[in-house]
């Protein structure tokens, strides 16, 4: 088991470059299966989940060549569909939630696929209905075998159609897009997710010869094509990591500059942190966060307590709810955190309470945070990371706390944050990696 040992209380200073976007990578990497021609991808994050997906693609027969740091060349000209029948495939795919994204391109190109029930964060129910209902609308037939926990899908005759997604699922939308791009006829997807990651996928597919219109909206039109060609693609910086660094700077009273942040793609993320009283300054495409002794949470216009809730894009991303919550613990004022999507994502607050935070967990979806205004510093404790986002939230709390903290199960943090210990060490953080 991997653990982080953190000596809190150090003020950080310097510049940091965000990694490539994890949530984009899981879609873009699977999209290489749509063509037999080479695809070159830049700004690939060196994190556990992405590396496991690259290993899975290689095991399926994709030729993988690392060109330089964070740049890869993929060629899916000789896919071994028999590999899907092997115990090794079941083991690798079941261990990675992102493996669900191979379904769309495999169904589009080969007309069939199978996938074990994927793993991932334990943050509540994460149903796959949107993926399969979308495939069914296109004409696929699937069955779930409870004996071997496999989904078997026959998509030998995919045809374009109109569909209204039951939820604006990012991965569900991406999977249906990839399945529809080679289907016969025109597919219209309403209530589609429109996150920047979906926009990136659509733009990449169009460069490959696809015909997708409505990019950036929740109404996508996909005209099926016979085949796709190779392309070159650069991934966005990770907006979740950018938000994490903003919260880190505020909690540790640090002066940090986040370089090359693609501010135009961050939506309302900076504004929500501003509502917590955090000062941000745009310097070109960089975000400068000055050292702040105190920051005060805004109220609504009528004076009522601020509520921060997650919502589909362009609403506030659920992956930053944990960061907002921990950042509010040292602010002045109160805020109600409403995590609508996952009913288990707020359960990590018991660790923050043990550290001295004033938090009332109202129910599985809501927590009331009463800011301490730094009157009482958090204290270091030993704790366990339950998932990626909670893990980095606990890391931020530990870096701001008085004393030493141990975070066990730190592999969870490595799943989503690239070399986080060494990168923060360069800013002055005291983090030691313990095996």
C-alpha positions as CSV (number, residue, x, y, z in Angstrom):
1,X,0.0,0.0,0.0
2,X,1.2,3.5,-0.9
3,X,1.0,6.3,1.7
4,X,1.9,10.0,1.7
5,X,3.5,11.5,4.8
6,X,2.8,15.3,4.9
7,X,4.2,17.9,7.2
8,X,1.7,20.7,7.1
9,X,1.9,24.4,7.6
10,X,4.4,25.3,4.8
11,X,3.5,28.2,2.5
12,X,4.1,27.3,-1.1
13,X,5.4,29.5,-3.9
14,X,6.1,29.2,-7.6
15,X,4.7,28.1,-10.9
16,X,3.0,24.8,-11.8
17,X,1.8,23.4,-15.1
18,X,-1.4,21.4,-15.1
19,X,-1.3,17.9,-16.6
20,X,-3.4,16.8,-19.6
21,X,-7.0,16.3,-18.8
22,X,-7.7,12.8,-17.3
23,X,-11.4,12.7,-18.3
24,X,-10.6,13.7,-21.8
25,X,-7.8,11.2,-22.1
26,X,-10.1,8.2,-21.4
27,X,-12.2,9.2,-24.3
28,X,-9.5,10.3,-26.8
29,X,-7.4,7.2,-26.2
30,X,-10.3,4.9,-26.9
31,X,-11.1,6.8,-30.1
32,X,-7.9,5.5,-31.7
33,X,-9.8,2.3,-32.1
34,X,-12.0,4.0,-34.7
35,X,-9.4,3.9,-37.4
36,X,-6.6,1.6,-38.7
37,X,-4.4,4.6,-39.4
38,X,-2.0,6.2,-37.0
39,X,-3.2,8.7,-34.4
40,X,-0.8,10.9,-32.5
41,X,-1.9,12.3,-29.2
42,X,-0.1,15.0,-27.2
43,X,-0.3,16.1,-23.5
44,X,-1.2,12.6,-22.3
45,X,-1.2,12.6,-18.5
46,X,1.2,10.1,-16.8
47,X,-1.3,8.8,-14.3
48,X,-2.4,5.4,-13.2
49,X,-5.8,5.2,-14.9
50,X,-4.5,6.5,-18.2
51,X,-1.5,4.2,-18.1
52,X,-3.7,1.2,-17.4
53,X,-5.9,2.1,-20.4
54,X,-2.9,2.4,-22.7
55,X,-1.8,-1.1,-21.4
56,X,-5.3,-2.4,-22.2
57,X,-5.2,-1.0,-25.7
58,X,-1.8,-2.5,-26.3
59,X,-3.0,-5.9,-25.1
60,X,-5.9,-5.6,-27.7
61,X,-3.4,-5.2,-30.5
62,X,-2.9,-1.5,-30.7
63,X,0.6,-0.5,-31.6
64,X,1.8,2.0,-29.0
65,X,4.9,4.1,-29.4
66,X,5.9,6.8,-26.9
67,X,7.3,9.6,-29.0
68,X,8.4,11.8,-26.1
69,X,7.2,12.8,-22.7
70,X,3.4,13.0,-22.8
71,X,3.2,12.2,-26.6
72,X,2.2,8.9,-28.1
73,X,1.6,7.3,-31.5
74,X,-1.2,4.7,-31.7
75,X,-2.1,2.4,-34.6
76,X,-5.1,0.1,-34.3
77,X,-4.6,-1.7,-37.6
78,X,-4.5,-5.2,-36.2
79,X,-7.0,-5.5,-33.3
80,X,-7.3,-9.0,-31.8
81,X,-11.0,-9.4,-31.0
82,X,-10.2,-12.8,-29.5
83,X,-8.4,-11.1,-26.7
84,X,-11.8,-10.0,-25.4
85,X,-12.4,-13.7,-24.5
86,X,-9.3,-14.0,-22.3
87,X,-9.1,-13.9,-18.5
88,X,-6.4,-11.2,-18.9
89,X,-9.0,-8.9,-20.6
90,X,-11.5,-9.4,-17.9
91,X,-9.0,-8.7,-15.2
92,X,-7.7,-5.5,-16.8
93,X,-11.0,-4.1,-18.0
94,X,-12.8,-4.8,-14.7
95,X,-10.1,-2.9,-12.8
96,X,-10.6,0.3,-14.8
97,X,-13.8,2.2,-15.1
98,X,-12.5,4.0,-18.3
99,X,-12.5,0.6,-20.0
100,X,-16.2,1.1,-20.7
101,X,-15.1,3.6,-23.4
102,X,-13.7,0.9,-25.7
103,X,-17.3,-0.3,-26.4
104,X,-18.4,2.6,-28.7
105,X,-15.4,2.4,-31.1
106,X,-15.3,-1.5,-31.1
107,X,-19.0,-1.7,-31.9
108,X,-18.7,0.9,-34.7
109,X,-15.7,-0.7,-36.3
110,X,-16.2,-4.4,-35.6
111,X,-19.9,-4.8,-34.9
112,X,-19.5,-6.5,-31.6
113,X,-17.8,-6.3,-28.2
114,X,-18.0,-7.4,-24.6
115,X,-16.9,-5.7,-21.4
116,X,-16.8,-6.8,-17.7
117,X,-18.5,-4.7,-15.2
118,X,-15.9,-1.9,-14.7
119,X,-14.5,-0.7,-11.4
120,X,-13.4,2.8,-10.5
121,X,-14.1,5.1,-7.5
122,X,-16.5,3.9,-4.8
123,X,-18.5,7.1,-4.7
124,X,-22.0,5.7,-5.1
125,X,-24.0,4.2,-7.9
126,X,-22.5,4.9,-11.3
127,X,-25.0,3.3,-13.7
128,X,-24.2,2.4,-17.3
129,X,-27.8,2.7,-18.6
130,X,-27.1,5.8,-20.8
131,X,-24.3,3.9,-22.7
132,X,-26.5,0.8,-23.3
133,X,-29.7,2.6,-24.1
134,X,-27.9,4.7,-26.6
135,X,-26.3,1.6,-28.2
136,X,-29.8,0.0,-28.3
137,X,-31.3,3.0,-30.1
138,X,-28.6,2.6,-32.8
139,X,-29.7,-1.1,-33.2
140,X,-27.3,-2.9,-30.9
141,X,-28.5,-5.9,-28.8
142,X,-26.9,-6.7,-25.5
143,X,-27.2,-9.0,-22.6
144,X,-25.7,-8.9,-19.1
145,X,-24.4,-12.3,-17.9
146,X,-24.5,-12.2,-14.1
147,X,-22.5,-15.4,-13.9
148,X,-19.3,-13.9,-15.4
149,X,-20.3,-10.2,-14.9
150,X,-19.9,-9.6,-18.6
151,X,-21.9,-7.3,-20.9
152,X,-22.2,-8.9,-24.4
153,X,-23.1,-6.6,-27.3
154,X,-24.0,-7.4,-30.9
155,X,-23.9,-4.3,-33.1
156,X,-23.6,-5.9,-36.6
157,X,-26.2,-3.4,-38.1
158,X,-25.9,0.0,-36.5
159,X,-28.2,2.6,-38.0
160,X,-28.5,6.3,-37.3
161,X,-31.5,7.5,-35.3
162,X,-32.9,10.2,-33.0
163,X,-32.3,9.7,-29.3
164,X,-33.0,11.6,-26.2
165,X,-30.5,10.6,-23.6
166,X,-31.9,9.9,-20.1
167,X,-29.1,11.9,-18.6
168,X,-26.3,14.2,-19.9
169,X,-23.7,11.6,-19.1
170,X,-20.2,12.6,-20.4
171,X,-18.9,9.1,-20.9
172,X,-22.3,7.9,-22.1
173,X,-22.4,10.7,-24.7
174,X,-18.8,10.0,-25.8
175,X,-19.5,6.3,-26.2
176,X,-22.7,6.9,-28.3
177,X,-20.9,9.4,-30.4
178,X,-18.1,6.9,-31.2
179,X,-20.6,4.2,-32.0
180,X,-22.7,6.5,-34.2
181,X,-19.9,8.0,-36.3
182,X,-19.6,4.8,-38.5
183,X,-23.3,3.9,-38.4
184,X,-25.4,4.1,-41.5
185,X,-27.5,7.3,-41.7
186,X,-27.8,10.3,-39.4
187,X,-27.9,10.2,-35.6
188,X,-29.3,13.0,-33.5
189,X,-28.4,13.1,-29.8
190,X,-30.5,15.4,-27.6
191,X,-29.6,16.1,-24.0
192,X,-26.0,15.3,-24.9
193,X,-23.2,16.3,-22.5
194,X,-21.4,19.3,-23.9
195,X,-18.3,19.5,-21.6
196,X,-15.1,20.7,-23.3
197,X,-13.9,17.0,-23.3
198,X,-16.9,16.1,-25.5
199,X,-16.1,19.0,-27.7
200,X,-12.5,17.9,-28.0
201,X,-13.6,14.4,-29.0
202,X,-16.0,15.7,-31.6
203,X,-13.4,18.0,-33.1
204,X,-10.9,15.1,-33.2
205,X,-13.4,12.8,-35.0
206,X,-14.2,15.5,-37.5
207,X,-10.4,15.9,-38.3
208,X,-10.5,12.1,-38.9
209,X,-13.2,12.5,-41.5
210,X,-16.3,12.4,-39.3
211,X,-19.3,14.6,-39.7
212,X,-20.5,16.0,-36.4
213,X,-22.3,19.3,-36.0
214,X,-23.8,21.1,-33.0
215,X,-20.5,20.8,-31.1
216,X,-20.6,22.7,-27.8
217,X,-24.4,22.3,-27.5
218,X,-26.6,19.6,-26.1
219,X,-28.0,18.7,-29.5
220,X,-25.5,16.8,-31.7
221,X,-26.0,15.6,-35.3
222,X,-23.8,12.8,-36.6
223,X,-23.8,11.8,-40.2
224,X,-22.3,8.3,-40.5
225,X,-19.3,7.8,-42.7
226,X,-17.7,4.7,-44.2
227,X,-14.3,5.0,-42.5
228,X,-12.1,7.3,-40.5
229,X,-8.5,8.3,-41.1
230,X,-5.6,9.1,-38.7
231,X,-5.1,12.5,-37.1
232,X,-3.1,14.4,-34.5
233,X,-4.6,15.7,-31.3
234,X,-3.5,17.8,-28.2
235,X,-5.5,17.4,-25.0
236,X,-6.6,20.2,-22.8
237,X,-5.1,20.9,-19.4
238,X,-7.0,19.2,-16.6
239,X,-9.6,21.6,-15.2
240,X,-10.0,19.5,-12.1
241,X,-6.3,19.8,-11.4
242,X,-6.5,23.5,-12.0
243,X,-9.3,23.9,-9.5
244,X,-7.4,21.7,-7.0
245,X,-4.4,24.1,-7.2
246,X,-6.6,27.1,-6.6
247,X,-8.0,25.5,-3.5
248,X,-4.5,24.5,-2.4
249,X,-3.1,28.0,-2.8
250,X,-6.0,29.4,-0.7
251,X,-5.8,26.8,2.1
252,X,-2.0,27.1,2.5
253,X,-1.8,30.9,2.1
254,X,0.4,30.4,-0.9
255,X,1.4,32.4,-4.0
256,X,1.0,30.2,-7.0
257,X,0.8,30.7,-10.7
258,X,-1.0,28.1,-12.8
259,X,0.6,28.1,-16.2
260,X,-1.2,27.6,-19.6
261,X,-4.6,27.0,-17.9
262,X,-6.8,27.4,-21.0
263,X,-9.0,29.8,-19.1
264,X,-11.5,29.9,-22.0
265,X,-12.3,26.3,-21.3
266,X,-12.8,26.5,-17.5
267,X,-16.4,27.6,-17.5
268,X,-17.6,28.9,-14.1
269,X,-14.9,27.1,-12.1
270,X,-12.9,30.3,-11.4
271,X,-16.1,32.2,-10.5
272,X,-17.1,29.6,-7.9
273,X,-13.7,29.9,-6.2
274,X,-14.1,33.7,-6.2
275,X,-17.4,33.2,-4.4
276,X,-15.4,31.7,-1.6
277,X,-13.4,34.9,-1.4
278,X,-10.3,33.6,-3.2
279,X,-8.5,36.3,-5.3
280,X,-7.6,35.2,-8.8
281,X,-5.8,37.2,-11.5
282,X,-5.6,36.3,-15.2
283,X,-2.2,37.0,-16.7
284,X,-2.6,36.0,-20.3
285,X,-3.5,32.3,-20.1
286,X,-2.0,31.9,-16.6
287,X,-3.9,32.1,-13.3
288,X,-2.1,33.9,-10.5
289,X,-3.4,33.3,-7.0
290,X,-1.8,35.7,-4.4
291,X,-1.1,34.6,-0.8
292,X,-4.2,35.4,1.3
293,X,-4.3,35.6,5.0
294,X,-8.1,35.4,5.0
295,X,-10.9,34.8,2.4
296,X,-14.6,35.3,3.1
297,X,-17.5,33.4,1.6
298,X,-20.1,35.5,-0.2
299,X,-23.7,35.3,0.6
300,X,-26.6,35.4,-1.9
301,X,-28.0,38.9,-2.7
302,X,-30.7,38.5,0.0
303,X,-28.1,37.6,2.6
304,X,-28.9,33.9,2.7
305,X,-26.1,31.3,3.0
306,X,-24.3,30.5,-0.3
307,X,-25.0,27.1,-1.9
308,X,-22.5,25.4,-4.2
309,X,-24.0,22.6,-6.2
310,X,-22.8,20.5,-9.1
311,X,-24.6,20.4,-12.4
312,X,-24.1,19.2,-16.0
313,X,-21.8,21.6,-18.1
314,X,-21.8,24.5,-18.2
315,X,-22.7,24.1,-14.5
316,X,-20.1,23.4,-11.9
317,X,-18.3,20.1,-12.3
318,X,-19.0,17.5,-9.6
319,X,-15.3,16.5,-9.6
320,X,-14.5,19.8,-7.8
321,X,-17.2,19.6,-5.1
322,X,-14.7,17.9,-2.7
323,X,-12.1,20.6,-3.3
324,X,-14.6,23.4,-2.7
325,X,-15.7,21.7,0.5
326,X,-12.2,21.4,2.0
327,X,-11.3,25.0,0.9
328,X,-14.3,26.4,2.7
329,X,-13.2,24.9,6.0
330,X,-10.7,27.8,6.6
331,X,-12.8,30.6,5.0
332,X,-14.8,33.1,6.9
333,X,-18.5,32.3,6.7
334,X,-20.7,29.3,5.8
335,X,-21.6,27.5,2.7
336,X,-23.9,24.6,1.9
337,X,-22.3,22.0,-0.4
338,X,-24.8,20.1,-2.5
339,X,-23.4,17.0,-4.3
340,X,-26.3,15.9,-6.4
341,X,-24.7,13.2,-8.6
342,X,-23.1,10.7,-6.2
343,X,-24.5,9.8,-2.9
344,X,-21.2,8.6,-1.3
345,X,-18.9,11.3,-2.4
346,X,-19.2,13.4,0.8
347,X,-18.5,10.6,3.2
348,X,-14.8,11.6,3.4
349,X,-15.8,14.6,5.6
350,X,-15.5,12.5,8.7
351,X,-11.7,12.7,8.2
352,X,-11.9,16.5,8.0
353,X,-14.0,16.6,11.1
354,X,-11.3,14.6,12.9
355,X,-8.8,17.2,11.8
356,X,-10.9,19.9,13.4
357,X,-13.1,21.1,10.6
358,X,-16.7,22.4,11.4
359,X,-18.9,20.4,9.1
360,X,-22.4,19.1,9.4
361,X,-23.2,16.2,7.1
362,X,-26.9,16.8,6.5
363,X,-27.4,13.7,4.4
364,X,-25.5,11.7,1.7
365,X,-25.7,14.7,-0.7
366,X,-25.4,17.8,1.4
367,X,-22.9,19.2,3.9
368,X,-22.9,22.5,5.7
369,X,-19.4,23.9,6.2
370,X,-18.8,26.5,8.9
371,X,-15.5,28.3,8.0
372,X,-13.0,28.6,10.8
373,X,-11.4,31.8,9.3
374,X,-8.0,30.3,10.4
375,X,-8.9,30.9,14.1
376,X,-8.2,27.2,14.7
377,X,-5.8,25.4,12.3
378,X,-6.6,21.9,11.2
379,X,-4.5,19.2,12.9
380,X,-2.6,16.4,11.2
381,X,-4.0,12.9,11.5
382,X,-3.7,9.5,9.9
383,X,-6.5,8.8,7.3
384,X,-7.3,6.8,4.2
385,X,-8.1,8.1,0.8
386,X,-11.5,6.6,-0.5
387,X,-11.3,8.0,-4.0
388,X,-9.3,10.3,-6.3
389,X,-11.0,13.6,-5.6
390,X,-11.5,13.0,-1.8
391,X,-7.9,11.9,-1.7
392,X,-6.5,15.1,-3.1
393,X,-8.9,17.1,-0.9
394,X,-7.4,15.3,2.1
395,X,-3.9,16.1,0.8
396,X,-4.8,19.8,0.6
397,X,-6.2,19.7,4.1
398,X,-3.0,17.9,5.3
399,X,-0.7,20.5,3.7
400,X,-2.6,23.3,5.5
401,X,-2.8,21.5,8.8
402,X,-0.6,21.8,11.9
403,X,1.6,18.7,12.4
404,X,2.1,15.5,10.5
405,X,-0.5,13.6,8.5
406,X,-0.4,10.2,6.9
407,X,-2.7,9.5,3.9
408,X,-3.0,5.7,3.3
409,X,-4.3,4.3,0.0
410,X,-2.6,7.1,-1.8
411,X,-2.7,5.0,-5.0
412,X,-6.2,6.6,-5.4
413,X,-4.5,10.0,-5.8
414,X,-2.0,8.7,-8.3
415,X,-5.0,7.5,-10.4
416,X,-5.8,11.1,-11.2
417,X,-2.9,13.4,-10.4
418,X,0.5,13.1,-12.2
419,X,3.5,13.0,-9.9
420,X,1.7,15.1,-7.4
421,X,4.2,14.7,-4.6
422,X,7.3,15.8,-6.7
423,X,5.5,18.6,-8.4
424,X,4.3,20.1,-5.1
425,X,7.7,19.5,-3.5
426,X,9.1,22.0,-6.1
427,X,6.7,24.6,-4.6
428,X,8.0,23.9,-1.1
429,X,5.5,21.3,0.1
430,X,6.8,18.6,2.6
431,X,5.5,15.3,1.1
432,X,7.2,11.9,1.5
433,X,6.0,8.9,-0.5
434,X,6.0,5.7,1.7
435,X,5.6,2.2,0.3
